[in-house]
């Protein structure tokens, strides 16, 4: 069974994005778990025992930027990804108030 973790970086401030709520959903949009990024912007063990399928991570970016008193365009970021094999999946998010990017991490 697979596992998933994430790491959020505030690309404008050049620091980890601490305190971002992250929710993992399965393909049926059932909420599996919610966690908050630590001081290093990480959630090391967000999901475990994942079977093959499509999953979604939803990041509460609006609350993060509101806490920074920074206007932002995206109130949330949702990243869909596929678990196809039994391994660890790392889904990083590079964040700014008006843009974001992601990639398949290691």
DAURUR-V508473 format. One record per helix or strand. SS is the DSSP state (@ for helix, = for strand). FROM is the first residue (numbers start at 1). TO is the last residue. Records with the same first field share a line. If there is no record, write none. Layout:
SS: FROM-TO + FROM-TO
This chain:
=: 2-10 + 15-16 + 21-25 + 31-36 + 42-50 + 53-59 + 77-83 + 88-96 + 99-105
@: 61-67
